[in-house]
Amino acid sequence: MNKEWFSDYKEQISLNNMQEARNVILDNIDKTQMIYRYSRGLNRDLRNLENHQLWLSSAFNFNDPYDCLVTVDCGLKASYPKSQRKEAMETYMRQETENRKTEALRSSLFVACFSEVNNSFPMWGYYAADHKGICLGYNLYELVKKYKCMPVIYSDKLIFYREDSSERNILANTLTKSDEWIHEKEWRIVIKDDINMGKSGIIKDFVLPREIYIGCTQQETVAENNNNRMLHNKKENEMYADLDEILQWAENNYIDVYMPIISRKEYKMMDRALRLI
């Protein structure tokens, strides 16, 4: 990523200027660059693709407790002398009120996550069901222009606000993550939706991907599906999509398909294109 334009982008985010931040990206990225979305490849994921839809998860569902968190510091101390008991209780109540407000705000934020890379072993493990899922490739320029897909800013500093702060930059909070996650090279689409506050996610209309990568252990899903059907412990939409269905959908929509294979000489995956005739 070009550091010069990314610095300009970060400055616009710090100014809470979404439009200018997006313009910085559009003026600098390669119009052919791809961005990737890892998925478990369940039947419900395939249905969303067939319906040209995108699932955005509630920020509450993420494995990072700081994700999209707006932190307000009311000056609550770790301990108080007995003579300041009243002050301690008042400060505690103010802090609890602020915490409830920020949690309510967080429950109205819905996020779809993408990555600059499609060959990350950790992400295939985390987000694509231990390589049994799929990874979808989209045109980045299209996603930035149509849906305001923005790069995440990684930092070792947590954004927080004083109690008396009159202006809170929610945009910066939703796009800033701990640098512990920098390996994900994440971009994200964030939607604030007060109507669906508290729901696990929302579905929005979306473009089709240009590419689809099949997980290198996808063949294991057949036995897993059969076992789940026998035990009746999962609904059909929670089971893995059939590979033939995925390939047929890709063929019908002129989407390139790749079957990543594991290198026998080094720790990497190699993409093998499937020609659907």
N, C-alpha and C positions, 0 to 999 in steps of 0.2 A: 504494500500500500504506500502510495506517495505521501511522504511525511509533510510536505509543504501544504498540499491541499487539505490533508487531514487536520492540520493545525488550524486552518481557516474554518473548517467544518466545526471543530470543537469550540472555536470562539463564537460562532453563530449559535450553537447549542447553549453555551453559557449565557448568551443574551436572550434566550428563549425565542429565537427566531427560526421557526421550522422552515418557512418558505426559502429563506436565504441559505439555510443549511442544505436543503435539497438542491438548490441551484448550484451550489459549490460542487456537489457530487455529480450532477448531470453534466457539468462543464468539464469534468476531469476524468471520469471513468471511461474505459473502453466499451463501446456500444455492443461489442460481441461477448463481453465477459459473462460468465455463468455464475450462478449462486445456487446453493444446494440445501435441500430440506430432507433430513432423515425422518423415517417413519417406520412404525412397526409392521406396516403392510397388512393390516387387518381388513376384513370385509368392509367395515365402515370407512376405512381409508380409501379403498377402491371405489366405494359408492360416492364419496366426496369428489374424487377425480372424475368419475363419470358425469357427475352433476355440475362440474366446473366450480367447485366450492373449496373453501379453505377453512380449516378448524383453527381457531385462536383460543389458547388456553388461558384460564384465569391466572393472574400472577400468583395467586395462593397455591397453585399446583406445582410450582417450580421447586427444584431441589436446593435452591439457594435461598435461605431465609431473608437475605437482603435484597433480592430481586424486586425492583420497582418500589422499594420501601422508602417512604418519605419520613425522615426522622426529625423530630422536634425536641430540642433540649430545653426543659423548663428549669434547669439548675438544681435538680434533685440530687442531694448528696447521699453518700453511702451511709452516713451516720450523723446524728444530731445530739447535742446535749439535752438533758431533760428540760432545761429552761426554754428550749426552742421547739417544744413538742407541737405547739399550735402552728408555727411556721412550717414545720415538717409535714404536718397533715395537709395544710393548704397547698403546699407545693406538690405533694403526692397526688392530691385530687386533680390539680391542674394537669399534671403529667398524664394521669389516666385519661382525662378528657381528650388531650391531644392524641394519645395513642389510639383511642377509639376513632377519632376523626381520620387519622392516617390509615388505619386498617379499613375503614369504610371506603376511602379513596382507592386503596389498593384493590379492593374487591370489585371495583368498577373498571379495572384495567385488564385488557385482554391482548395477548401477545402471540404472534407466530414467529418462530425462530428459524433462521437460515445460517449457512456457513459458507465461507469462501472455499472450503475444501470438501472433497467427497471421498477421501481415502484415509480418514482418521480412524484408527483402530478403537480408541476410546469412545468416539461418538457412534460408531457402528455398534458398539457394545451398549452404551447408555440408551440411545434413542431409537435404535433399529433392532431391538430384541436380540442382542447377541449375534448380529449378522444374519438373522433370519428374515429381517424386514427389507425395506427398499430405501433408495435415496433418489430424490427427484431433482432434476436440473432445470433451472429457470433462467431466462435472460434478465440479468441484473438491472440493466437500464430500464427495461419495461416495468420492473417492480418498483424501482425508485420513482419513476414518472407517474405511474398509475396509483400506487398504494403507499407512497412515502416510506419505502423500505430504507432503513437507516443503519449505518454501522454502529456497533457498540463501542463505547469509550471505556477502556480498562484503566483502573486506577487503584492505588493502595490507600487512597483517602476516601472516607465515607462522606457523602454529601449530607449535611444536617443543617437545621435552621434553629436560630434562637427563638424563644417564645414570642418575643416582640417583633420578629421579622414580618414585615407587611407583604413581602413578595416572595413566593416560593416557586422555584423553577421545576415544575413537575416533569417537563420534557427531559431535563437533565437527569432526573432521578430514574426515569424509565429507560434511559439509554446508557447509563453508567453502571458498570459491574466491577467486582473485585478482580484484580489482575491475576488471581488464582485461576481464572477461567480464560485467560488470554489464548490458550491453545485452540479454543473453539472458533476463533476468528468470526465472531457472530455478527450478523445483521438481523434486524427485526422490524416487523410491522406491529405498531401499537395502536389500539383503538380504545378510547374511553367510552363506555356504554353504561350510563346510569340505569337504564331500563332493565338491563340484565344483570345488575349488580348482585353478586353472591353466587351466580351460576358457575358451573365448572368450566364453561367455555361457550363460545358463540361460533356460528357458521356464516361466512360471507361469500358472495360470488367472487370467482377468481379465474385467472388465466390458466391455460393448460401448460404443463411443463414441456420443455423441448427434449429432455432426456430422462431415462429411468435406469437406475442401477439396481440389479438384483443381488441381494445378500448372498455371500458365498456358502452359507449353511441353510439356504431357503428350503432345500429338499427335506430338512428335518421337520418342517411344518406339517407334512402329511400325517406322520405318525402322531404328532402332538394334537392335531385336530381330531383324529380318530379316537384318541384317548379321552379328549374332552367331551366328545359326543357320547361316548360310552358312559362316562361319569355324570353327564348332564349338568356340568358345573359352569358352563359358559353359554351365553347366547350366541346365535349364529353370527351376528355382526361383530362379536368380540373374538372370533376365530380368524386364523390367517387366511388371506385371500389365496385362491388356487392359482398356481403359476400360469396355467393355461389361460385363465381369465385375464390375468395381468398382461400377458403377451398379446392376447387377442385385442384387448383394449388399446394397447400401444400401437398395434398394427392398424386398427381402425382410425386412429387419430394421427398417424404418420409421426410417431414419436420414436426416436432412436433408443435402442435397448442395449445395455451393456451388462455382461456377467463378470464381475471382478473375480480374479483368481489370485490365490496366494503364491507369492514368489517362493521358490525353493532355495534361493541363494541369499536373500536378504529380507529384512522386516518391512515388507511393502506389499501393496496390492497392485495388480495390473489389470487394466480394463480390456476386456475382450468383447468387441462389438458383435451383436447378433444381427444377421441380415434376415429380416422378415420378408419373405417373398410370397 
